Amino acid sequence: MEFLHERFIIWFLRSKFMGRHSVVGILGKRNSHGKYLTVECKDRVDHLVDLIRKEEIRPDSVVFSGGRSGSKCMFSEAGLMKDYFEGQVDFPSDRIYVDTEARDTRENIANIAGYIRRMGIPGEEIDFALCSSDYHLRRIEKVDNSVRAESCLVPAYELGIKNIRYLPAPYTFRDSKDPLQRLQANLYEVGHDLTVTQILMKHAGLHEGAGIPPDAAQEFQAGLLRISENLHFDRLTPEEQRVEYVGLQALALLSPWNLFLSTLSRQPALNQDNRNVLGGGVQLFDHAVKLLKGLDPDEAA
């Protein structure tokens, strides 16, 4: 009881004299070779540092989230981000929190919410910002808007946090001068965008009465178009041939879904037969998305 009393006093004084509490959660990405920050993850930290230096954001607390990328990984993503961050900007160490356990985006948000809960500040008094790559935050936002039940932000909402903003770091490799790297980046990004359709498919296949939102079908068609438009090298090196072959594989796996998803998006709810087809095809869809995500340019960095 004594601890709760002290925590209440701290919250009362803070809310009375200091106003709202700003928290930034910065999401990690698997380490390069098990021990280095990836180029993309470094850019996420650089983006936050730049916003702080320009005073476009003034966080009271920063939470770095990301565990070890695998059994052979020497350091956590969050630990490396924190060390890099502290070398770039002067920020009070007692207002930095490190989550070294999260293995995916859902756990990132859940663990960050856990840190906020332990701060003892009511969610209504929290201004919460997420910093990550732009395509990553785009995916989080689209799922949150389309199917709230599948949203990674649910743990934050459960705390009563209503003010959530995004701090998108531009995807590093999108405008690379290396055409091969640019091709890999574009297909990798398509894979992440199609993850939204993937989640919606699973939701519609598992929940009676669920349907496929029309905009999801449109984004899926746009994704297929982006794949096909990129596969047109005149002279291909062996490495370019490999990347193009992976893209063609994914296109072949995904294309048959085009008409099916377009048809389903016009139905307010799915019948059992349609849900069975979705459920049976999820593994095939997963495989295509994994092929595209396997082209991550950061893997060779």
PyMOL commands that set and color helices and strands:
alter all, ss='L'
color gray80, all
select helices_A, chain A and resi 2-17+39-53+77-88+93-95+105-119+123-125+134-146+148-150+154-158+172-175+179-206+214-230+238-254+257-264+272-293+297-300
alter helices_A, ss='H'
color red, helices_A
select strands_A, chain A and resi 21-27+61-65+96-99+126-133+163-169
alter strands_A, ss='S'
color yellow, strands_A
deselect
rebuild
show_as cartoon
